[in-house]
Amino acid sequence: MHTKLPSPSAVPARWIVMGVSGCGKSEVGQRLAQALGVSFLEGDAYHSASNVAKMAAGTPLDDHDRAGWLATLQVEIAAARAREEGLVLACSALKRRYRDLLRAADPHLRFVHLSGPRDLIAERMRARTAHYMPASLLDSQLRDLEPLQDDEAGLLFDIGKPLPVLTEEILQSEGR
């Protein structure tokens, strides 16, 4: 469905675990980073206070709101590439142009798109107690989501699978 991932021996693994809020990016990203022995970055931690306040109030971010956040994440990816270090970043990366911006920092960047039924994601969002993103913003994220295209190095994974199985499938896609 998508382009073949670069050979794992060619470059240190640098991954974006992407998808809408509530799909499990953070948990899967942490597990993937641990399995690969690389650093994990939580993309949400890089949002400005004004972005967090806007989302917490139930207002979706727009492209302008996300610009500085994406630029900061791009710098983190470029720094990992310059150090020749692997990295796993949890980041919604909802639109192709966002992914292109991130990929500009590292042309070998790989994407793990976590996807599942809206009802499952909404249920997970409602069950969270310590997150600023309300379930009311799920539909706006689903509207903004542009799935990976055939020319993007990445694969789609089903969030309905148990976390160990999902992590193993991602690792297998890397050729481990």
Buried (B, 14 or more C-beta within 10 A) or exposed (E): EBEEBBEBEEBBBBBBBBBBBBBBBBBBBBBBBEBBEBBBBBBBEBBEEEBBEBBEEEBBBEEEBBEBBBEEBBEBBBEBBEEEEBBBBBBBBBBBEBBEBBBEBBEBBBBBBBBBEEEBBBEBBEEEEEBBBBBEBBEBBBEBBEBBEEEBBBBBBEBEEEEEEBBBBBBEBBEE
